[in-house]
C-alpha cells in the first residue's frame, strides 16, 4: 500500500467545495481545507505508485476549481 499527501491550490473561494468533492473519491482517506500556500490537503492511498498517480491525474485533478497539485508520497525511513 502506498500513501501520499496531495497539496492542492484552488481558485479563490473554492477550497471547501473541492475538499468535499475529493473526499468522496475512492482511495482518499481525508481531505481538508486549510490556510496557507495550499488550500486543500488530502491524504490518499493506493495499491501501487502507478495506481496512485492514475488516481491523482484521472480523478483528483479533474475536480473543478483546482489550479495546481503537488503529490508527496509517504516514506518510512
Biopython code that builds the backbone (N, CA, C, O; Angstrom):
import numpy as np
from Bio.PDB.StructureBuilder import StructureBuilder

atoms = [
    (1, "UNK", "N", (0.849, -1.183, 0.000)),
    (1, "UNK", "CA", (0.000, 0.000, 0.000)),
    (1, "UNK", "C", (0.889, 1.239, 0.000)),
    (1, "UNK", "O", (1.850, 1.322, 0.765)),
    (2, "UNK", "N", (0.568, 2.189, -0.850)),
    (2, "UNK", "CA", (1.284, 3.456, -0.960)),
    (2, "UNK", "C", (0.351, 4.567, -0.495)),
    (2, "UNK", "O", (-0.813, 4.625, -0.892)),
    (3, "UNK", "N", (0.875, 5.445, 0.349)),
    (3, "UNK", "CA", (0.097, 6.594, 0.781)),
    (3, "UNK", "C", (0.821, 7.870, 0.387)),
    (3, "UNK", "O", (2.043, 7.881, 0.240)),
    (4, "UNK", "N", (0.060, 8.947, 0.216)),
    (4, "UNK", "CA", (0.649, 10.232, -0.147)),
    (4, "UNK", "C", (-0.222, 11.363, 0.363)),
    (4, "UNK", "O", (-1.425, 11.212, 0.576)),
    (5, "UNK", "N", (0.430, 12.504, 0.552)),
    (5, "UNK", "CA", (-0.298, 13.743, 0.779)),
    (5, "UNK", "C", (-0.364, 14.458, -0.556)),
    (5, "UNK", "O", (0.628, 14.519, -1.283)),
    (6, "UNK", "N", (-1.515, 14.993, -0.878)),
    (6, "UNK", "CA", (-1.690, 15.765, -2.100)),
    (6, "UNK", "C", (-2.029, 17.189, -1.676)),
    (6, "UNK", "O", (-3.068, 17.439, -1.066)),
    (7, "UNK", "N", (-1.138, 18.113, -2.007)),
    (7, "UNK", "CA", (-1.320, 19.517, -1.661)),
    (7, "UNK", "C", (-1.969, 20.205, -2.860)),
    (7, "UNK", "O", (-1.493, 20.089, -3.989)),
    (8, "UNK", "N", (-3.044, 20.911, -2.602)),
    (8, "UNK", "CA", (-3.859, 21.439, -3.701)),
    (8, "UNK", "C", (-4.067, 22.937, -3.564)),
    (8, "UNK", "O", (-4.395, 23.437, -2.488)),
    (9, "UNK", "N", (-3.872, 23.645, -4.666)),
    (9, "UNK", "CA", (-4.245, 25.046, -4.762)),
    (9, "UNK", "C", (-5.538, 25.113, -5.576)),
    (9, "UNK", "O", (-5.702, 24.399, -6.565)),
    (10, "UNK", "N", (-6.446, 25.979, -5.142)),
    (10, "UNK", "CA", (-7.743, 26.094, -5.807)),
    (10, "UNK", "C", (-7.983, 27.536, -6.248)),
    (10, "UNK", "O", (-7.253, 28.455, -5.878)),
    (11, "UNK", "N", (-9.016, 27.695, -7.038)),
    (11, "UNK", "CA", (-9.487, 29.037, -7.356)),
    (11, "UNK", "C", (-10.001, 29.669, -6.067)),
    (11, "UNK", "O", (-10.400, 28.962, -5.141)),
    (12, "UNK", "N", (-9.992, 30.984, -6.006)),
    (12, "UNK", "CA", (-10.437, 31.707, -4.815)),
    (12, "UNK", "C", (-11.872, 31.308, -4.458)),
    (12, "UNK", "O", (-12.762, 31.317, -5.307)),
    (13, "UNK", "N", (-12.075, 30.960, -3.195)),
    (13, "UNK", "CA", (-13.403, 30.620, -2.701)),
    (13, "UNK", "C", (-13.859, 29.202, -2.977)),
    (13, "UNK", "O", (-14.997, 28.859, -2.659)),
    (14, "UNK", "N", (-13.007, 28.360, -3.561)),
    (14, "UNK", "CA", (-13.428, 27.006, -3.943)),
    (14, "UNK", "C", (-12.895, 25.903, -3.015)),
    (14, "UNK", "O", (-13.219, 24.733, -3.219)),
    (15, "UNK", "N", (-12.093, 26.245, -2.008)),
    (15, "UNK", "CA", (-11.427, 25.226, -1.193)),
    (15, "UNK", "C", (-12.414, 24.261, -0.537)),
    (15, "UNK", "O", (-12.213, 23.048, -0.585)),
    (16, "UNK", "N", (-13.453, 24.772, 0.061)),
    (16, "UNK", "CA", (-14.405, 23.915, 0.769)),
    (16, "UNK", "C", (-15.115, 22.959, -0.179)),
    (16, "UNK", "O", (-15.283, 21.781, 0.138)),
    (17, "UNK", "N", (-15.528, 23.453, -1.330)),
    (17, "UNK", "CA", (-16.208, 22.622, -2.323)),
    (17, "UNK", "C", (-15.266, 21.549, -2.853)),
    (17, "UNK", "O", (-15.650, 20.387, -2.977)),
    (18, "UNK", "N", (-14.030, 21.940, -3.166)),
    (18, "UNK", "CA", (-13.033, 20.990, -3.675)),
    (18, "UNK", "C", (-12.760, 19.903, -2.642)),
    (18, "UNK", "O", (-12.715, 18.724, -2.991)),
    (19, "UNK", "N", (-12.577, 20.281, -1.369)),
    (19, "UNK", "CA", (-12.319, 19.295, -0.320)),
    (19, "UNK", "C", (-13.477, 18.311, -0.197)),
    (19, "UNK", "O", (-13.250, 17.109, -0.060)),
    (20, "UNK", "N", (-14.706, 18.801, -0.243)),
    (20, "UNK", "CA", (-15.879, 17.920, -0.153)),
    (20, "UNK", "C", (-15.926, 16.933, -1.311)),
    (20, "UNK", "O", (-16.186, 15.748, -1.103)),
    (21, "UNK", "N", (-15.679, 17.405, -2.527)),
    (21, "UNK", "CA", (-15.734, 16.531, -3.702)),
    (21, "UNK", "C", (-14.611, 15.497, -3.690)),
    (21, "UNK", "O", (-14.837, 14.327, -4.001)),
    (22, "UNK", "N", (-13.411, 15.926, -3.335)),
    (22, "UNK", "CA", (-12.285, 14.999, -3.314)),
    (22, "UNK", "C", (-12.457, 13.957, -2.215)),
    (22, "UNK", "O", (-12.041, 12.809, -2.373)),
    (23, "UNK", "N", (-13.064, 14.349, -1.115)),
    (23, "UNK", "CA", (-13.291, 13.413, -0.019)),
    (23, "UNK", "C", (-14.140, 12.212, -0.410)),
    (23, "UNK", "O", (-14.127, 11.196, 0.285)),
    (24, "UNK", "N", (-14.871, 12.312, -1.500)),
    (24, "UNK", "CA", (-15.737, 11.226, -1.969)),
    (24, "UNK", "C", (-15.042, 10.279, -2.946)),
    (24, "UNK", "O", (-15.624, 9.271, -3.347)),
    (25, "UNK", "N", (-13.808, 10.590, -3.333)),
    (25, "UNK", "CA", (-13.077, 9.756, -4.287)),
    (25, "UNK", "C", (-12.537, 8.520, -3.577)),
    (25, "UNK", "O", (-11.982, 8.609, -2.482)),
    (26, "UNK", "N", (-12.708, 7.377, -4.213)),
    (26, "UNK", "CA", (-12.201, 6.129, -3.641)),
    (26, "UNK", "C", (-10.682, 6.203, -3.506)),
    (26, "UNK", "O", (-9.985, 6.574, -4.451)),
    (27, "UNK", "N", (-10.181, 5.851, -2.334)),
    (27, "UNK", "CA", (-8.754, 5.905, -2.060)),
    (27, "UNK", "C", (-8.355, 7.125, -1.249)),
    (27, "UNK", "O", (-7.246, 7.177, -0.716)),
    (28, "UNK", "N", (-9.241, 8.104, -1.148)),
    (28, "UNK", "CA", (-8.958, 9.286, -0.331)),
    (28, "UNK", "C", (-9.307, 8.968, 1.112)),
    (28, "UNK", "O", (-10.435, 8.588, 1.425)),
    (29, "UNK", "N", (-8.324, 9.129, 1.984)),
    (29, "UNK", "CA", (-8.513, 8.869, 3.404)),
    (29, "UNK", "C", (-9.099, 10.097, 4.097)),
    (29, "UNK", "O", (-9.988, 9.987, 4.941)),
    (30, "UNK", "N", (-8.583, 11.267, 3.725)),
    (30, "UNK", "CA", (-9.004, 12.507, 4.354)),
    (30, "UNK", "C", (-8.747, 13.666, 3.408)),
    (30, "UNK", "O", (-7.741, 13.682, 2.698)),
    (31, "UNK", "N", (-9.645, 14.629, 3.395)),
    (31, "UNK", "CA", (-9.471, 15.847, 2.588)),
    (31, "UNK", "C", (-9.968, 17.026, 3.420)),
    (31, "UNK", "O", (-11.123, 17.065, 3.844)),
    (32, "UNK", "N", (-9.075, 17.979, 3.641)),
    (32, "UNK", "CA", (-9.450, 19.118, 4.466)),
    (32, "UNK", "C", (-8.999, 20.425, 3.833)),
    (32, "UNK", "O", (-7.926, 20.506, 3.235)),
    (33, "UNK", "N", (-9.847, 21.455, 3.975)),
    (33, "UNK", "CA", (-9.438, 22.769, 3.514)),
    (33, "UNK", "C", (-8.617, 23.413, 4.632)),
    (33, "UNK", "O", (-8.951, 23.311, 5.812)),
    (34, "UNK", "N", (-7.541, 24.075, 4.228)),
    (34, "UNK", "CA", (-6.582, 24.658, 5.164)),
    (34, "UNK", "C", (-6.236, 26.079, 4.716)),
    (34, "UNK", "O", (-6.651, 26.524, 3.646)),
    (35, "UNK", "N", (-5.463, 26.786, 5.558)),
    (35, "UNK", "CA", (-4.955, 28.103, 5.164)),
    (35, "UNK", "C", (-3.469, 27.986, 4.867)),
    (35, "UNK", "O", (-2.820, 27.022, 5.276)),
    (36, "UNK", "N", (-2.941, 28.953, 4.166)),
    (36, "UNK", "CA", (-1.523, 28.944, 3.820)),
    (36, "UNK", "C", (-1.340, 28.891, 2.317)),
    (36, "UNK", "O", (-2.247, 29.256, 1.568)),
    (37, "UNK", "N", (-0.167, 28.438, 1.861)),
    (37, "UNK", "CA", (0.105, 28.426, 0.422)),
    (37, "UNK", "C", (-0.740, 27.407, -0.341)),
    (37, "UNK", "O", (-0.894, 27.519, -1.557)),
    (38, "UNK", "N", (-1.287, 26.418, 0.362)),
    (38, "UNK", "CA", (-2.191, 25.442, -0.256)),
    (38, "UNK", "C", (-3.563, 25.600, 0.368)),
    (38, "UNK", "O", (-3.691, 26.037, 1.512)),
    (39, "UNK", "N", (-4.581, 25.243, -0.386)),
    (39, "UNK", "CA", (-5.957, 25.434, 0.063)),
    (39, "UNK", "C", (-6.603, 24.155, 0.582)),
    (39, "UNK", "O", (-7.496, 24.200, 1.428)),
    (40, "UNK", "N", (-6.146, 23.017, 0.068)),
    (40, "UNK", "CA", (-6.686, 21.714, 0.477)),
    (40, "UNK", "C", (-5.507, 20.754, 0.624)),
    (40, "UNK", "O", (-4.596, 20.741, -0.204)),
    (41, "UNK", "N", (-5.538, 19.956, 1.686)),
    (41, "UNK", "CA", (-4.555, 18.885, 1.851)),
    (41, "UNK", "C", (-5.313, 17.568, 1.932)),
    (41, "UNK", "O", (-6.267, 17.421, 2.696)),
    (42, "UNK", "N", (-4.860, 16.611, 1.122)),
    (42, "UNK", "CA", (-5.524, 15.314, 1.005)),
    (42, "UNK", "C", (-4.537, 14.226, 1.411)),
    (42, "UNK", "O", (-3.355, 14.295, 1.073)),
    (43, "UNK", "N", (-5.021, 13.231, 2.130)),
    (43, "UNK", "CA", (-4.234, 12.011, 2.359)),
    (43, "UNK", "C", (-4.932, 10.916, 1.575)),
    (43, "UNK", "O", (-6.131, 10.689, 1.735)),
    (44, "UNK", "N", (-4.171, 10.240, 0.727)),
    (44, "UNK", "CA", (-4.751, 9.219, -0.153)),
    (44, "UNK", "C", (-3.896, 7.964, -0.117)),
    (44, "UNK", "O", (-2.733, 7.997, 0.286)),
    (45, "UNK", "N", (-4.493, 6.852, -0.546)),
    (45, "UNK", "CA", (-3.755, 5.596, -0.620)),
    (45, "UNK", "C", (-4.174, 4.813, -1.847)),
    (45, "UNK", "O", (-5.290, 4.949, -2.350)),
    (46, "UNK", "N", (-3.240, 3.983, -2.318)),
    (46, "UNK", "CA", (-3.489, 3.115, -3.465)),
    (46, "UNK", "C", (-2.574, 1.904, -3.331)),
    (46, "UNK", "O", (-1.655, 1.897, -2.512)),
    (47, "UNK", "N", (-2.829, 0.892, -4.134)),
    (47, "UNK", "CA", (-2.035, -0.341, -4.064)),
    (47, "UNK", "C", (-0.606, -0.142, -4.553)),
    (47, "UNK", "O", (0.318, -0.754, -4.016)),
    (48, "UNK", "N", (-0.409, 0.704, -5.563)),
    (48, "UNK", "CA", (0.918, 0.922, -6.138)),
    (48, "UNK", "C", (1.121, 2.409, -6.417)),
    (48, "UNK", "O", (0.170, 3.191, -6.405)),
    (49, "UNK", "N", (2.363, 2.784, -6.666)),
    (49, "UNK", "CA", (2.664, 4.168, -7.040)),
    (49, "UNK", "C", (1.960, 4.524, -8.344)),
    (49, "UNK", "O", (1.446, 5.633, -8.493)),
    (50, "UNK", "N", (1.937, 3.587, -9.288)),
    (50, "UNK", "CA", (1.259, 3.848, -10.562)),
    (50, "UNK", "C", (-0.234, 4.086, -10.352)),
    (50, "UNK", "O", (-0.810, 4.993, -10.954)),
    (51, "UNK", "N", (-0.858, 3.279, -9.503)),
    (51, "UNK", "CA", (-2.285, 3.448, -9.224)),
    (51, "UNK", "C", (-2.538, 4.781, -8.539)),
    (51, "UNK", "O", (-3.544, 5.437, -8.809)),
    (52, "UNK", "N", (-1.643, 5.183, -7.663)),
    (52, "UNK", "CA", (-1.772, 6.482, -7.005)),
    (52, "UNK", "C", (-1.681, 7.603, -8.035)),
    (52, "UNK", "O", (-2.478, 8.540, -8.010)),
    (53, "UNK", "N", (-0.715, 7.506, -8.935)),
    (53, "UNK", "CA", (-0.576, 8.508, -9.992)),
    (53, "UNK", "C", (-1.806, 8.596, -10.876)),
    (53, "UNK", "O", (-2.243, 9.688, -11.241)),
    (54, "UNK", "N", (-2.363, 7.443, -11.219)),
    (54, "UNK", "CA", (-3.586, 7.435, -12.039)),
    (54, "UNK", "C", (-4.750, 8.092, -11.298)),
    (54, "UNK", "O", (-5.542, 8.815, -11.902)),
    (55, "UNK", "N", (-4.855, 7.844, -9.990)),
    (55, "UNK", "CA", (-5.927, 8.458, -9.209)),
    (55, "UNK", "C", (-5.775, 9.978, -9.210)),
    (55, "UNK", "O", (-6.756, 10.701, -9.383)),
    (56, "UNK", "N", (-4.557, 10.460, -9.021)),
    (56, "UNK", "CA", (-4.333, 11.902, -8.983)),
    (56, "UNK", "C", (-4.680, 12.531, -10.325)),
    (56, "UNK", "O", (-5.390, 13.536, -10.376)),
    (57, "UNK", "N", (-4.187, 11.948, -11.409)),
    (57, "UNK", "CA", (-4.399, 12.542, -12.735)),
    (57, "UNK", "C", (-5.840, 12.364, -13.226)),
    (57, "UNK", "O", (-6.435, 13.306, -13.750)),
    (58, "UNK", "N", (-6.393, 11.182, -13.061)),
    (58, "UNK", "CA", (-7.708, 10.880, -13.642)),
    (58, "UNK", "C", (-8.882, 11.306, -12.768)),
    (58, "UNK", "O", (-9.985, 11.516, -13.273)),
    (59, "UNK", "N", (-8.657, 11.435, -11.465)),
    (59, "UNK", "CA", (-9.783, 11.759, -10.584)),
    (59, "UNK", "C", (-9.595, 13.079, -9.849)),
    (59, "UNK", "O", (-10.433, 13.974, -9.954)),
    (60, "UNK", "N", (-8.508, 13.203, -9.113)),
    (60, "UNK", "CA", (-8.316, 14.405, -8.293)),
    (60, "UNK", "C", (-8.184, 15.648, -9.167)),
    (60, "UNK", "O", (-8.895, 16.630, -8.954)),
    (61, "UNK", "N", (-7.286, 15.618, -10.143)),
    (61, "UNK", "CA", (-7.052, 16.814, -10.957)),
    (61, "UNK", "C", (-8.242, 17.174, -11.852)),
    (61, "UNK", "O", (-8.261, 18.256, -12.438)),
    (62, "UNK", "N", (-9.210, 16.305, -11.964)),
    (62, "UNK", "CA", (-10.376, 16.595, -12.783)),
    (62, "UNK", "C", (-11.459, 17.359, -12.015)),
    (62, "UNK", "O", (-12.445, 17.799, -12.606)),
    (63, "UNK", "N", (-11.277, 17.517, -10.701)),
    (63, "UNK", "CA", (-12.264, 18.247, -9.899)),
    (63, "UNK", "C", (-12.214, 19.722, -10.281)),
    (63, "UNK", "O", (-11.144, 20.330, -10.313)),
    (64, "UNK", "N", (-13.366, 20.280, -10.566)),
    (64, "UNK", "CA", (-13.475, 21.680, -10.976)),
    (64, "UNK", "C", (-13.011, 22.602, -9.851)),
    (64, "UNK", "O", (-13.398, 22.417, -8.697)),
    (65, "UNK", "N", (-12.202, 23.571, -10.175)),
    (65, "UNK", "CA", (-11.740, 24.559, -9.211)),
    (65, "UNK", "C", (-10.297, 24.371, -8.791)),
    (65, "UNK", "O", (-9.742, 25.235, -8.113)),
    (66, "UNK", "N", (-9.668, 23.261, -9.176)),
    (66, "UNK", "CA", (-8.274, 23.021, -8.834)),
    (66, "UNK", "C", (-7.372, 23.710, -9.852)),
    (66, "UNK", "O", (-7.589, 23.607, -11.059)),
    (67, "UNK", "N", (-6.361, 24.410, -9.353)),
    (67, "UNK", "CA", (-5.413, 25.067, -10.254)),
    (67, "UNK", "C", (-4.056, 24.367, -10.274)),
    (67, "UNK", "O", (-3.345, 24.434, -11.277)),
    (68, "UNK", "N", (-3.680, 23.685, -9.161)),
    (68, "UNK", "CA", (-2.374, 23.020, -9.098)),
    (68, "UNK", "C", (-2.378, 21.967, -8.006)),
    (68, "UNK", "O", (-3.017, 22.136, -6.968)),
    (69, "UNK", "N", (-1.652, 20.866, -8.250)),
    (69, "UNK", "CA", (-1.482, 19.841, -7.219)),
    (69, "UNK", "C", (0.003, 19.517, -7.061)),
    (69, "UNK", "O", (0.798, 19.686, -7.986)),
    (70, "UNK", "N", (0.349, 19.051, -5.874)),
    (70, "UNK", "CA", (1.692, 18.563, -5.576)),
    (70, "UNK", "C", (1.526, 17.290, -4.757)),
    (70, "UNK", "O", (0.976, 17.327, -3.656)),
    (71, "UNK", "N", (1.996, 16.168, -5.285)),
    (71, "UNK", "CA", (1.836, 14.877, -4.622)),
    (71, "UNK", "C", (3.114, 14.525, -3.880)),
    (71, "UNK", "O", (4.202, 14.529, -4.457)),
    (72, "UNK", "N", (2.971, 14.220, -2.594)),
    (72, "UNK", "CA", (4.110, 13.904, -1.723)),
    (72, "UNK", "C", (3.932, 12.504, -1.143)),
    (72, "UNK", "O", (3.223, 12.340, -0.150)),
    (73, "UNK", "N", (4.563, 11.489, -1.744)),
    (73, "UNK", "CA", (4.435, 10.125, -1.221)),
    (73, "UNK", "C", (5.010, 10.013, 0.190)),
    (73, "UNK", "O", (6.014, 10.645, 0.520)),
    (74, "UNK", "N", (4.359, 9.205, 1.005)),
    (74, "UNK", "CA", (4.830, 8.952, 2.370)),
    (74, "UNK", "C", (5.920, 7.884, 2.289)),
    (74, "UNK", "O", (5.748, 6.861, 1.626)),
    (75, "UNK", "N", (7.043, 8.129, 2.968)),
    (75, "UNK", "CA", (8.125, 7.155, 3.027)),
    (75, "UNK", "C", (8.379, 6.782, 4.481)),
    (75, "UNK", "O", (8.155, 7.588, 5.383)),
    (76, "UNK", "N", (8.839, 5.579, 4.701)),
    (76, "UNK", "CA", (9.156, 5.106, 6.044)),
    (76, "UNK", "C", (10.649, 4.825, 6.082)),
    (76, "UNK", "O", (11.102, 3.794, 5.585)),
    (77, "UNK", "N", (11.420, 5.744, 6.673)),
    (77, "UNK", "CA", (12.883, 5.636, 6.713)),
    (77, "UNK", "C", (13.341, 4.932, 7.972)),
    (77, "UNK", "O", (14.541, 4.751, 8.176)),
]
sb = StructureBuilder()
sb.init_structure("model")
sb.init_model(0)
sb.init_chain("A")
sb.init_seg("    ")
for serial, (resi, resn, name, xyz) in enumerate(atoms, 1):
    if name == "N":
        sb.init_residue(resn, " ", resi, " ")
    sb.init_atom(name, np.array(xyz, "f"), 0.0, 1.0, " ", f" {name:<3s}", serial, name[0])
structure = sb.get_structure()
